Amino acid sequence: MKQIIKGGRVIDPANHFDEIADVLIEDGKIAKIAKSIKDKDADEIDAIGKIVTPGLIDMHVHFREPGQEAKEDFRTGGNAAAAGGFTTVASMPNTKPVVDNAALIRSLQERANQVSKVHIELIGALTKGQEGKELAEVGDMALSGAVAFSDDGHYVKSAKMLLNGLDYLRAFDKVIINHDEESSLVEEGMMNEGHRSAMLGVKGRPTVAEDIAVARDIMLAEYADARVHVAHISSANAVDIVRQAKKRGVKVTAEVTPHHLTMTDECVDLRDSDTKVNPPLRSQKDVDAMCAGLKDGTIDMIATDHSPHAEEEKDQEYGLAPSGFPGLETAVGVLITDLVKTGKIEMPLLIEKMTAAPARIFNLKGGSLSVGAPADVTVIDPDLEWTVDESEFYTIGTHSPFAGRELVGRAVLTMVDGKIVMRDGKVID
Amino acid sequence: MEKNAISMRGKHVLGLEYFSPEEIQLVLSTAKEMKTIIHRDIKKVPTLRGKSIVTVFYEPSTRTRTSFETAGKYLGADVVNITAGTSSIVKGESLRDTLLTVEAMGFDAIVMRHKQEGAAEYATKVVNHPVIINAGDGAHAHPSQGLLNLFTLLEHKGHLEGLKVAVLGDILHSRVARSDIWGMRKMGIELHFAGPKTLLPRFLSEEPGIVIHDRIEDAIKDADAIEVLRIQLERQKAGLFPSNREYARIFGINNERLALAKDDVLILHPGPMNKGLEISPYVAYGNHSAIQEQVQNGVAVRMALLTLVLTGGKQA
């Protein structure tokens, strides 16, 4: 079976390609990219006025399997990813039970392959039960396909434990992803510590908690000559700490979320838990630093931290509701509207941060439109105007802080291994 | 009662950030009339006859709950109390369902206290008919306490504009302090804060119209009134200050420190007091203290609030 995606602006950052071109797909692989491809046997997909990119990658999602399927599962999460234009996602292991052994990795991978429209990679826990006390069987998990390791949701309190992980995993060339908020400084905190939290009387999570955690991780990675990846960076000072470390040659990488790039703690309204997230929405100064970090390469990539919860959990008093909200289906629209259309960053850079960069850091198959690569492709209409309507979400999660927003730009087609899994916002069964 | 230019009928009482100076003024003038009822031999007027009020308290309280209940009863309303320990809340019923349950019973006002900041705001999303009256939500707001502080100051000083008020102690955990910030500033009062640095919110200094002092003496100097906040004893265990003894010595209000303020300084305390810790008994029961009056004024202010939000203020 052959398909041609015709007439789109093909942006393939991994190959430094950005031109109007046709993309020929054959047997689930990229077969050819050229100015004009004619093939009578091929199905044509019109992409005039649209952007054709490698399938988007999100290395930070919570698909909640096993144990928390009321929040999300591999099927609903996979559909949400497809709807948002993502072809590969990596699911975090803070589930019930925690994904901390190879048997779970193997069985979950099998289930993900059965029910998900997109590729689901699995991130294993760094420590048993994510308790930070004993190293999980990370080598065994790595050999069984775990893509990276993380105690995400928890800070690895013990410096020695993290150092052991960094040392041990060097032999497996796997990255540790750290949720960097020093625990004692964020206890009971439910929003950014700042003027707004002071006036609301709400306990804060200060940026310094993130700064010292990022600094510690960098010092340990430098000491061990190992790789560490900072999850959802959000503090201006932390960005600067990463910037300085990169200059020294430390093997540190960092990701930022769409919400930390676009929203501040001024958005917090205690009537609705839709702005409750860890790390919290920060100040404008921090938001500006995220954008600057993304531009100058300090921040390598974008990840959504898609964290759906059940409606009855989020529909509670602000302090009682769990942190996190869905992000897969709003990411492209939010980033194009608030970053590209405002002139803050260029479209090719945005695409790079969502394709080539995560593929490079985590050594994934996707992330490029190289000939012979799996045909994971996303078509984005950069001018499509739409309104975020939670009732149309494929994710189980609700309480998106972007609900009701009028956005410009949306993925209109998602292709995984040559198969169209989403078209015009509808996931195809 | 005069016909009011502004009506507060149906207004949720969530925090003084949502009150205009005119609305605050209206509450204070209405409370003045209400206070006369408390002094009558027969303390019952028909203003809220046929109205029903429920108090839903998720935290312990003596004066606030009793004050609202008394206020409602003096005005002829039916008042029912729900407390966390003796209701379905112990069975794990959510706030949403508790609110929907009392709404279904037809209550016109829900007076609620909750340990979560924003719980009252959340409640306004849940119910349609009843007005929500916030009787304290975590460290966020305690609007009726803010109003009774203003009422007490007005009674004693005759005016509010230009007064200097010192608020001392645990600002970090105090919903009263935050209601003072909104309410007092709107009425032209100059606010001075002091307490252990560990009990002051770090970014409060960014808020305009507030002066924060390192030393408690500097805040007290020439004050027209001093509000002493309660120290929550568990704070000491959390390492926020070294000992009760040290707190009393450095931050406690005693007669010696009182002398730094104006001669006619008024002492306020939202209660309950830790005598010998944040306030010496000589100050608490001395000539300058308005602490007992505050309790009575609390009933008057709550009568005013209930009248204004349930009837708009027109005589029944």
Interface residues (C-beta under 8 A of the other chain):
Chain A: E193 G194 H195 S197 A198 M199 L200 G201 V202 G204 P206 D269 L270 R271 D272 E312 D315 Q316 E317 Y318 G319 L320
Chain B: S94 L95 R96 H114 K115 Q116 E117 G118 A119 E121 Y122 T124 K125 G138 A139 H140 A141 H173 S174 R175 R178 I181 P201 R202 F203 L204 E206 E207
